[in-house]
């Protein structure tokens, strides 16, 4: 991290964990999107105009862009639930696995 990025990271709200603060500072300064599963970090970025992609969007892109199958994504979610104690809401699951729109 640059000195400016470190300063920005320490100025971010204390409700964000240190790793998320560093990631947000890096992404903000370098003008790249943040990839995060932390709801507070995602909300902070959305509120402050920092590009952010959350876990449900990443998982959806994995199967809609044919990087893996929907079944593979479901397996990843199951593993994350057991190993990382991930909890996805019904709405998040529906968004991940919603049918693809047909392209014209």
MMTF fields as JSON, N, C-alpha, C and O atoms, coordinates in Angstrom:
{
  "mmtfVersion": "1.0.0",
  "mmtfProducer": "UNKNOWN",
  "numBonds": 415,
  "numAtoms": 416,
  "numGroups": 104,
  "numChains": 1,
  "numModels": 1,
  "chainsPerModel": [1],
  "groupsPerChain": [104],
  "chainIdList": ["A"],
  "bondAtomList": [4, 2, 8, 6, 12, 10, 16, 14, 20, 18, 24, 22, 28, 26, 32, 30, 36, 34, 40, 38, 44, 42, 48, 46, 52, 50, 56, 54, 60, 58, 64, 62, 68, 66, 72, 70, 76, 74, 80, 78, 84, 82, 88, 86, 92, 90, 96, 94, 100, 98, 104, 102, 108, 106, 112, 110, 116, 114, 120, 118, 124, 122, 128, 126, 132, 130, 136, 134, 140, 138, 144, 142, 148, 146, 152, 150, 156, 154, 160, 158, 164, 162, 168, 166, 172, 170, 176, 174, 180, 178, 184, 182, 188, 186, 192, 190, 196, 194, 200, 198, 204, 202, 208, 206, 212, 210, 216, 214, 220, 218, 224, 222, 228, 226, 232, 230, 236, 234, 240, 238, 244, 242, 248, 246, 252, 250, 256, 254, 260, 258, 264, 262, 268, 266, 272, 270, 276, 274, 280, 278, 284, 282, 288, 286, 292, 290, 296, 294, 300, 298, 304, 302, 308, 306, 312, 310, 316, 314, 320, 318, 324, 322, 328, 326, 332, 330, 336, 334, 340, 338, 344, 342, 348, 346, 352, 350, 356, 354, 360, 358, 364, 362, 368, 366, 372, 370, 376, 374, 380, 378, 384, 382, 388, 386, 392, 390, 396, 394, 400, 398, 404, 402, 408, 406, 412, 410],
  "bondOrderList": [1, 1, 1, 1, 1, 1, 1, 1, 1, 1, 1, 1, 1, 1, 1, 1, 1, 1, 1, 1, 1, 1, 1, 1, 1, 1, 1, 1, 1, 1, 1, 1, 1, 1, 1, 1, 1, 1, 1, 1, 1, 1, 1, 1, 1, 1, 1, 1, 1, 1, 1, 1, 1, 1, 1, 1, 1, 1, 1, 1, 1, 1, 1, 1, 1, 1, 1, 1, 1, 1, 1, 1, 1, 1, 1, 1, 1, 1, 1, 1, 1, 1, 1, 1, 1, 1, 1, 1, 1, 1, 1, 1, 1, 1, 1, 1, 1, 1, 1, 1, 1, 1, 1],
  "groupList": [{"groupName": "UNK", "atomNameList": ["N", "CA", "C", "O"], "elementList": ["N", "C", "C", "O"], "formalChargeList": [0, 0, 0, 0], "bondAtomList": [1, 0, 2, 1, 3, 2], "bondOrderList": [1, 1, 2], "singleLetterCode": "X", "chemCompType": "L-PEPTIDE LINKING"}],
  "groupTypeList": [0, 0, 0, 0, 0, 0, 0, 0, 0, 0, 0, 0, 0, 0, 0, 0, 0, 0, 0, 0, 0, 0, 0, 0, 0, 0, 0, 0, 0, 0, 0, 0, 0, 0, 0, 0, 0, 0, 0, 0, 0, 0, 0, 0, 0, 0, 0, 0, 0, 0, 0, 0, 0, 0, 0, 0, 0, 0, 0, 0, 0, 0, 0, 0, 0, 0, 0, 0, 0, 0, 0, 0, 0, 0, 0, 0, 0, 0, 0, 0, 0, 0, 0, 0, 0, 0, 0, 0, 0, 0, 0, 0, 0, 0, 0, 0, 0, 0, 0, 0, 0, 0, 0, 0],
  "groupIdList": [1, 2, 3, 4, 5, 6, 7, 8, 9, 10, 11, 12, 13, 14, 15, 16, 17, 18, 19, 20, 21, 22, 23, 24, 25, 26, 27, 28, 29, 30, 31, 32, 33, 34, 35, 36, 37, 38, 39, 40, 41, 42, 43, 44, 45, 46, 47, 48, 49, 50, 51, 52, 53, 54, 55, 56, 57, 58, 59, 60, 61, 62, 63, 64, 65, 66, 67, 68, 69, 70, 71, 72, 73, 74, 75, 76, 77, 78, 79, 80, 81, 82, 83, 84, 85, 86, 87, 88, 89, 90, 91, 92, 93, 94, 95, 96, 97, 98, 99, 100, 101, 102, 103, 104],
  "secStructList": [7, 7, 2, 2, 2, 2, 2, 2, 2, 2, 2, 1, 7, 6, 6, 1, 7, 2, 2, 2, 2, 2, 2, 2, 2, 2, 2, 2, 2, 2, 6, 7, 7, 3, 3, 3, 7, 7, 2, 2, 2, 2, 2, 2, 2, 2, 2, 6, 6, 7, 7, 3, 3, 3, 2, 2, 2, 2, 2, 2, 2, 2, 2, 2, 6, 6, 1, 1, 7, 2, 2, 2, 2, 2, 2, 2, 2, 2, 2, 2, 2, 2, 2, 1, 7, 7, 7, 7, 7, 2, 2, 2, 2, 2, 2, 2, 2, 7, 7, 7, 7, 7, 7, 7],
  "xCoordList": [0.834, 0.0, 0.877, 1.955, 0.386, 1.091, 0.761, -0.144, 1.493, 1.216, -0.198, -0.9, -0.617, -1.974, -3.031, -4.042, -2.803, -3.759, -3.827, -4.908, -2.695, -2.68, -3.444, -4.205, -3.237, -3.934, -5.44, -6.221, -5.838, -7.26, -7.844, -8.947, -7.122, -7.605, -7.849, -8.833, -6.97, -7.14, -8.266, -8.78, -8.644, -9.712, -11.103, -12.101, -11.182, -12.486, -13.167, -12.499, -14.488, -15.229, -14.703, -14.335, -14.677, -14.176, -15.069, -14.638, -16.305, -17.199, -16.752, -17.182, -15.884, -15.309, -14.051, -13.312, -13.804, -12.582, -11.364, -11.49, -10.198, -8.957, -8.7, -8.28, -8.948, -8.727, -9.639, -9.211, -10.88, -11.822, -11.424, -11.529, -10.97, -10.532, -9.374, -9.347, -8.418, -7.285, -7.738, -7.293, -8.628, -9.111, -9.885, -9.713, -10.725, -11.497, -10.555, -10.736, -9.563, -8.61, -7.865, -7.707, -7.408, -6.719, -7.623, -7.219, -8.83, -9.754, -10.133, -10.215, -10.359, -10.724, -9.586, -9.808, -8.392, -7.248, -6.867, -6.459, -7.005, -6.587, -7.732, -7.554, -8.92, -10.112, -10.424, -10.63, -10.45, -10.828, -11.955, -12.057, -12.808, -13.923, -13.451, -12.482, -14.156, -13.927, -14.788, -15.969, -14.214, -14.953, -15.04, -14.015, -16.255, -16.373, -17.622, -18.643, -17.502, -18.628, -19.091, -20.051, -18.429, -18.752, -19.854, -19.653, -21.014, -22.166, -21.893, -22.3, -21.202, -20.894, -19.985, -20.194, -18.988, -18.06, -18.793, -18.578, -19.656, -20.423, -21.307, -21.347, -22.005, -22.887, -22.088, -22.513, -20.943, -20.104, -19.695, -19.787, -19.249, -18.822, -19.98, -19.821, -21.133, -22.299, -22.675, -23.004, -22.626, -22.969, -21.961, -22.308, -20.704, -19.628, -19.09, -18.004, -19.848, -19.494, -18.266, -17.602, -17.963, -16.841, -17.427, -18.329, -16.918, -17.423, -17.214, -16.126, -18.258, -18.183, -19.022, -20.084, -18.542, -19.274, -19.347, -18.32, -20.565, -20.713, -20.692, -20.71, -20.654, -20.535, -21.668, -21.382, -22.941, -23.983, -23.779, -24.022, -23.341, -23.101, -21.948, -22.012, -20.904, -19.762, -20.198, -19.855, -20.955, -21.413, -22.335, -22.255, -23.196, -24.086, -23.275, -23.539, -22.301, -21.471, -20.723, -20.489, -20.351, -19.615, -20.409, -19.841, -21.717, -22.47, -23.095, -23.251, -23.461, -24.061, -23.029, -23.375, -21.769, -20.688, -20.028, -19.008, -20.631, -20.211, -18.779, -18.059, -18.385, -17.104, -17.253, -16.316, -18.448, -18.807, -20.311, -21.027, -20.784, -22.222, -22.929, -22.295, -24.244, -25.034, -24.871, -24.845, -24.76, -24.546, -23.206, -23.107, -22.184, -20.874, -20.971, -20.391, -21.701, -21.881, -22.622, -22.267, -23.644, -24.381, -23.449, -23.573, -22.528, -21.556, -20.622, -20.29, -20.207, -19.343, -20.074, -19.503, -21.338, -22.134, -22.23, -22.064, -22.497, -22.605, -21.293, -21.301, -20.176, -18.872, -18.633, -18.139, -18.983, -18.785, -19.674, -19.283, -20.856, -21.741, -21.119, -21.224, -20.478, -19.899, -18.545, -18.29, -17.696, -16.334, -16.272, -15.638, -16.931, -16.838, -18.07, -18.158, -19.01, -20.273, -21.028, -21.669, -20.936, -21.641, -23.144, -23.629, -23.869, -25.323, -25.849, -25.632, -26.544, -27.186, -28.687, -29.264, -29.308, -30.76, -31.433, -30.795, -32.721, -33.472, -33.431, -33.324, -33.515, -33.471, -32.119, -32.062, -31.041, -29.719, -29.602, -29.064, -30.101, -30.069, -30.889, -30.469, -32.065, -32.899, -32.19, -32.269, -31.496, -30.779, -29.627, -29.368, -28.95, -27.831, -28.322, -27.718, -29.42, -29.876, -31.08, -31.704, -31.411, -32.526, -32.226, -31.077, -33.275, -33.046, -32.396, -32.653, -31.557, -30.895, -31.884, -32.787, -31.696, -32.484, -31.876, -30.659, -32.728, -32.237, -31.666, -32.236, -30.527, -29.923, -30.525, -30.852, -30.668, -31.242, -30.171, -30.461],
  "yCoordList": [-1.186, 0.0, 1.248, 1.279, 2.263, 3.548, 4.267, 3.861, 5.323, 6.104, 6.685, 6.675, 7.193, 7.742, 6.681, 6.959, 5.469, 4.377, 4.009, 3.729, 4.007, 3.714, 4.775, 4.457, 6.029, 7.13, 6.996, 7.127, 6.735, 6.569, 5.387, 5.486, 4.284, 3.093, 3.395, 2.931, 4.159, 4.464, 5.477, 5.585, 6.211, 7.209, 6.627, 7.304, 5.378, 4.758, 4.391, 4.264, 4.221, 3.936, 2.696, 1.7, 2.772, 1.679, 0.444, -0.643, 0.601, -0.56, -1.544, -2.697, -1.082, -1.954, -2.594, -1.95, -3.866, -4.486, -3.969, -3.385, -4.185, -3.615, -4.078, -3.283, -5.34, -5.858, -5.21, -4.891, -5.017, -4.359, -2.899, -2.384, -2.23, -0.836, -0.734, 0.154, -1.652, -1.633, -1.892, -1.222, -2.871, -3.19, -2.021, -1.699, -1.391, -0.239, 0.899, 1.526, 1.164, 2.237, 1.955, 2.846, 0.712, 0.338, 0.535, 1.138, 0.026, 0.107, 1.552, 1.945, 2.331, 3.729, 4.499, 5.204, 4.364, 5.096, 4.642, 5.45, 3.346, 2.793, 2.716, 2.286, 3.145, 3.179, 1.814, 1.684, 0.813, -0.544, -1.016, -0.553, -1.931, -2.384, -3.261, -4.012, -3.141, -3.988, -5.233, -5.133, -6.39, -7.643, -8.013, -8.211, -8.109, -8.322, -9.117, -9.07, -9.84, -10.55, -9.858, -10.303, -8.796, -8.088, -7.07, -6.118, -7.269, -6.402, -4.946, -4.045, -4.718, -3.334, -2.672, -1.518, -3.403, -2.856, -2.56, -1.515, -3.48, -3.276, -2.039, -1.196, -1.934, -0.791, 0.515, 1.521, 0.497, 1.693, 2.128, 3.306, 1.178, 1.499, 2.035, 3.021, 1.4, 1.852, 3.279, 4.093, 3.578, 4.909, 5.96, 7.126, 5.542, 6.496, 6.461, 6.974, 5.856, 5.897, 5.087, 5.399, 4.054, 3.176, 1.925, 1.296, 1.568, 0.388, -0.847, -1.067, -1.648, -2.839, -3.946, -3.689, -5.171, -6.354, -7.282, -7.637, -7.679, -8.536, -10.014, -10.354, -10.878, -12.311, -12.878, -13.638, -12.551, -13.097, -12.743, -13.575, -11.535, -11.143, -11.938, -12.348, -12.156, -12.944, -14.374, -14.937, -14.958, -16.337, -16.44, -17.404, -15.465, -15.473, -15.393, -16.13, -14.505, -14.371, -15.658, -15.967, -16.406, -17.661, -18.612, -19.241, -18.721, -19.665, -19.003, -19.656, -17.719, -17.089, -16.846, -16.796, -16.695, -16.526, -17.861, -17.912, -18.927, -20.304, -20.595, -21.372, -19.961, -20.277, -21.599, -22.393, -21.818, -23.083, -23.267, -22.347, -24.438, -24.708, -24.164, -23.858, -24.051, -23.632, -24.64, -24.258, -25.92, -26.956, -26.755, -26.945, -26.373, -26.089, -24.91, -24.942, -23.882, -22.717, -23.129, -22.692, -23.961, -24.447, -25.215, -25.091, -25.996, -26.723, -25.759, -25.968, -24.718, -23.723, -23.069, -22.877, -22.73, -22.115, -23.053, -22.626, -24.33, -25.31, -25.395, -25.415, -25.446, -25.493, -24.232, -24.305, -23.08, -21.824, -21.761, -21.186, -22.345, -22.383, -23.2, -22.833, -24.296, -25.175, -24.668, -24.677, -24.238, -23.856, -22.431, -22.187, -21.492, -20.082, -19.58, -18.406, -20.474, -20.119, -19.023, -18.161, -19.078, -18.143, -18.33, -19.457, -17.235, -17.285, -16.4, -15.188, -17.015, -16.262, -16.252, -17.264, -15.123, -15.033, -15.724, -16.002, -15.993, -16.57, -15.645, -16.107, -14.341, -13.375, -13.417, -13.31, -13.572, -13.663, -14.932, -14.898, -16.042, -17.305, -17.181, -17.633, -16.56, -16.37, -15.503, -15.772, -14.461, -13.583, -14.327, -14.119, -15.178, -15.937, -16.873, -16.966, -17.567, -18.619, -18.237, -19.105, -16.947, -16.501, -16.871, -16.814, -17.251, -17.601, -16.448, -15.273, -16.823, -15.811, -15.204, -15.874, -13.931, -13.275, -13.632, -13.757, -13.79, -14.094, -12.836, -11.751, -12.995, -11.864, -11.768, -12.777, -10.552, -10.335, -10.22, -10.036],
  "zCoordList": [0.0, 0.0, 0.0, 0.595, -0.679, -0.651, 0.657, 1.386, 0.941, 2.146, 2.11, 3.122, 0.939, 0.808, 1.078, 1.723, 0.59, 0.809, 2.29, 2.808, 2.969, 4.407, 5.188, 6.101, 4.826, 5.507, 5.296, 6.239, 4.06, 3.769, 4.544, 5.081, 4.604, 5.315, 6.792, 7.368, 7.395, 8.825, 9.061, 10.174, 8.024, 8.163, 7.948, 8.198, 7.485, 7.227, 8.544, 9.57, 8.523, 9.759, 10.499, 9.876, 11.812, 12.638, 12.599, 12.984, 12.141, 12.061, 10.973, 10.959, 10.062, 9.037, 9.614, 10.357, 9.273, 9.792, 9.039, 7.962, 9.607, 9.066, 7.626, 6.785, 7.348, 5.998, 4.975, 3.866, 5.342, 4.438, 4.225, 3.111, 5.284, 5.138, 4.155, 3.303, 4.281, 3.358, 1.927, 0.994, 1.761, 0.415, -0.183, -1.358, 0.61, 0.127, -0.261, -1.305, 0.565, 0.268, -1.035, -1.869, -1.206, -2.441, -3.658, -4.651, -3.569, -4.706, -5.01, -6.174, -3.976, -4.177, -4.854, -5.838, -4.333, -4.868, -6.276, -7.111, -6.526, -7.823, -8.825, -9.965, -8.371, -9.218, -9.838, -11.045, -8.971, -9.376, -8.469, -7.333, -8.944, -8.119, -6.955, -7.069, -5.854, -4.688, -4.835, -5.165, -4.597, -4.542, -3.07, -2.418, -2.541, -1.098, -0.735, -1.421, 0.354, 0.933, 2.217, 2.846, 2.6, 3.83, 3.559, 2.805, 4.17, 3.898, 4.236, 3.503, 5.348, 5.731, 4.698, 4.324, 4.246, 3.249, 1.943, 1.329, 1.522, 0.29, 0.429, -0.467, 1.54, 1.774, 1.811, 1.244, 2.472, 2.532, 1.122, 0.777, 0.322, -1.043, -1.877, -2.597, -1.785, -2.547, -2.159, -3.022, -0.878, -0.379, -0.802, -0.99, -0.952, -1.219, -2.646, -2.918, -3.552, -4.965, -5.355, -6.343, -4.589, -4.91, -5.568, -5.014, -6.739, -7.438, -6.576, -6.044, -6.443, -5.596, -6.217, -6.783, -6.108, -6.551, -5.357, -4.778, -4.981, -3.804, -4.188, -5.37, -3.192, -3.417, -4.273, -5.198, -4.017, -4.886, -6.361, -7.235, -6.638, -8.033, -8.633, -9.792, -7.858, -8.333, -8.624, -9.664, -7.698, -7.896, -9.11, -9.871, -9.287, -10.455, -11.75, -12.699, -11.782, -12.983, -13.311, -14.479, -12.278, -12.517, -13.408, -14.3, -13.176, -14.01, -15.224, -16.256, -15.139, -16.319, -17.41, -18.591, -17.029, -18.01, -18.352, -19.039, -17.86, -18.14, -17.682, -18.309, -16.586, -15.962, -15.211, -15.135, -14.658, -14.019, -14.128, -14.523, -13.783, -13.87, -12.633, -11.623, -12.73, -11.573, -10.443, -9.273, -10.779, -9.756, -9.052, -7.84, -9.801, -9.192, -8.226, -7.141, -8.619, -7.755, -6.488, -5.393, -6.627, -5.46, -4.516, -3.297, -5.058, -4.227, -3.499, -2.332, -4.187, -3.545, -2.378, -1.305, -2.597, -1.532, -0.34, 0.803, -0.598, 0.478, 1.26, 2.491, 0.548, 1.225, 2.047, 3.172, 1.49, 2.214, 3.453, 4.47, 3.373, 4.537, 5.667, 6.837, 5.314, 6.324, 6.823, 8.027, 5.93, 6.297, 6.85, 7.876, 6.168, 6.548, 7.286, 7.646, 7.503, 8.163, 7.411, 8.013, 6.087, 5.217, 5.371, 5.472, 5.388, 5.414, 4.298, 4.298, 3.344, 2.272, 2.517, 2.914, 2.284, 2.436, 1.251, 0.235, 1.395, 0.276, -0.938, -2.075, -0.693, -1.796, -2.514, -3.739, -1.757, -2.381, -3.224, -4.331, -2.704, -3.46, -4.746, -5.811, -4.626, -5.813, -6.845, -8.044, -6.385, -7.305, -7.99, -9.176, -7.253, -7.83, -8.919, -9.988, -8.645, -9.554, -10.412, -11.023, -10.463, -11.307, -12.765, -13.203, -13.51, -14.924, -15.681, -15.418, -16.618, -17.441, -18.413, -18.912, -18.668, -19.713, -21.049, -21.186, -22.012, -23.365, -23.988, -23.87, -24.657, -25.37, -26.743, -27.367, -27.209, -28.55, -29.569, -30.751]
}
